[in-house]
Amino acid sequence: MAHIGLVTVVVRDYDEAIAFYVTALGFELVEDTPLDGGKRWVVVRPPGARETGVLLARAATSDQIAHIGDQTGRRVGWFLTTDDFDRDYARMRAAGVRFEEQPRHEAYGTVAVFQDLYGNRWDLLQPAGPATAGGRPSRP
């Protein structure tokens, strides 16, 4: 069956992006391979994730640079699902992750919007009931 293998986040600098995703979000660095022209193939993913990772792609053009931090028109674009919201929320806050709101308890689970290093918006989400891959999107 097909699945989404990678999603791209356009970043300003590889090393600062790796530091944020690994240290602040607790992701694993899966691959960091040098490519021609100073480019790198950098993949991170949450611990235990096997199908989907995040490709950290350094902006190479003025148009790409203009979209750093606003890849989804200020909508939540990524959903980080957890099996322990309180643990991950506390760890991320202690690491300096900027949350836009206090945690909310919705019919579909516990959620709070946070920003990555560049201002891209993410949901930290613990689905109600048994953990599932997904959940309902955050309010716009």
C-alpha positions as CSV (number, residue, x, y, z in Angstrom):
1,M,0.0,0.0,0.0
2,A,1.2,3.5,-0.7
3,H,2.0,5.9,2.1
4,I,3.5,9.4,2.5
5,G,7.2,8.9,3.0
6,L,8.4,12.5,3.5
7,V,7.0,16.0,3.8
8,T,9.2,19.0,3.2
9,V,9.8,21.9,5.4
10,V,11.8,24.7,3.8
11,V,14.5,26.0,6.3
12,R,17.0,28.8,6.4
13,D,19.9,26.7,7.6
14,Y,20.4,22.9,7.9
15,D,22.2,22.8,11.2
16,E,19.9,25.2,13.1
17,A,16.9,23.3,11.8
18,I,18.4,20.0,12.9
19,A,19.2,21.4,16.3
20,F,15.5,22.6,16.7
21,Y,13.8,19.4,15.5
22,V,16.2,17.1,17.4
23,T,16.6,19.0,20.6
24,A,13.4,21.0,21.0
25,L,10.9,18.5,19.4
26,G,12.7,15.3,20.3
27,F,12.9,14.0,16.7
28,E,15.6,11.6,15.5
29,L,18.1,12.6,12.8
30,V,17.5,9.8,10.3
31,E,19.8,11.0,7.5
32,D,22.2,13.8,6.7
33,T,23.8,13.2,3.4
34,P,25.9,15.8,1.5
35,L,24.8,16.5,-2.0
36,D,26.3,18.5,-4.9
37,G,26.3,22.3,-4.6
38,G,26.4,22.5,-0.8
39,K,23.0,20.9,-0.5
40,R,22.2,18.1,1.9
41,W,19.5,15.4,2.2
42,V,18.4,15.9,5.8
43,V,15.6,13.7,7.2
44,V,14.2,13.8,10.8
45,R,11.2,12.0,12.3
46,P,9.6,11.5,15.7
47,P,11.0,8.6,17.7
48,G,9.3,5.4,16.6
49,A,7.9,6.8,13.4
50,R,8.6,4.4,10.5
51,E,6.6,5.7,7.5
52,T,6.7,9.5,7.5
53,G,9.6,11.8,8.0
54,V,10.3,15.5,7.5
55,L,12.8,16.5,4.8
56,L,14.5,19.7,6.0
57,A,15.3,21.5,2.7
58,R,17.4,24.7,2.8
59,A,15.8,27.5,0.7
60,A,17.8,28.0,-2.5
61,T,15.9,30.8,-4.3
62,S,14.4,34.2,-3.2
63,D,10.9,32.7,-3.6
64,Q,11.7,29.8,-1.3
65,I,13.3,32.2,1.2
66,A,10.1,34.3,1.2
67,H,8.1,31.2,2.2
68,I,10.3,30.1,5.2
69,G,7.9,30.0,8.1
70,D,4.8,30.4,6.1
71,Q,4.5,27.4,3.9
72,T,0.8,26.9,4.6
73,G,-0.6,30.4,4.6
74,R,-0.5,30.6,8.4
75,R,-2.7,27.5,8.8
76,V,-1.6,24.5,10.9
77,G,0.2,22.4,8.4
78,W,1.6,19.5,10.5
79,F,0.1,17.4,13.2
80,L,2.4,15.8,15.7
81,T,0.5,13.0,17.4
82,T,1.5,11.9,20.9
83,D,0.4,9.1,23.3
84,D,1.2,11.4,26.3
85,F,0.3,15.0,25.7
86,D,1.3,16.3,29.2
87,R,4.8,14.7,28.9
88,D,5.5,16.1,25.5
89,Y,3.9,19.5,26.1
90,A,6.1,20.0,29.3
91,R,9.3,18.7,27.5
92,M,8.7,21.0,24.5
93,R,7.9,24.0,26.6
94,A,11.1,23.4,28.7
95,A,13.1,23.3,25.4
96,G,11.7,26.7,24.4
97,V,9.0,25.7,21.9
98,R,6.5,28.5,21.5
99,F,2.9,27.5,22.0
100,E,0.3,29.8,20.8
101,E,-2.3,28.7,23.3
102,Q,-3.0,26.7,26.4
103,P,-3.9,23.0,25.7
104,R,-7.5,22.5,24.7
105,H,-9.7,19.5,25.3
106,E,-11.8,18.8,22.2
107,A,-14.1,15.9,21.3
108,Y,-11.3,14.4,19.2
109,G,-8.5,14.8,21.8
110,T,-6.2,17.2,23.6
111,V,-4.5,19.8,21.3
112,A,-2.3,22.9,21.3
113,V,-0.9,24.9,18.4
114,F,2.9,25.5,18.5
115,Q,5.4,27.0,16.1
116,D,8.5,25.5,14.8
117,L,11.8,27.5,14.6
118,Y,10.6,29.5,11.6
119,G,7.0,30.1,12.6
120,N,5.3,27.3,10.8
121,R,2.3,26.2,12.8
122,W,1.9,22.6,14.1
123,D,-0.6,20.9,16.3
124,L,0.5,18.8,19.2
125,L,-2.3,16.3,19.4
126,Q,-3.2,13.4,21.7
127,P,-6.3,11.8,20.1
128,A,-9.2,10.9,22.3
129,G,-9.4,7.1,23.0
130,P,-6.9,4.8,21.5
131,A,-4.0,6.6,19.7
132,T,-4.7,6.9,16.0
133,A,-2.7,8.2,13.0
134,G,-4.3,11.6,12.6
135,G,-7.1,13.4,14.3
136,R,-9.2,16.3,13.3
137,P,-7.4,19.5,12.3
138,S,-7.0,22.5,14.6
139,R,-9.3,25.4,14.2
140,P,-8.1,27.8,11.5
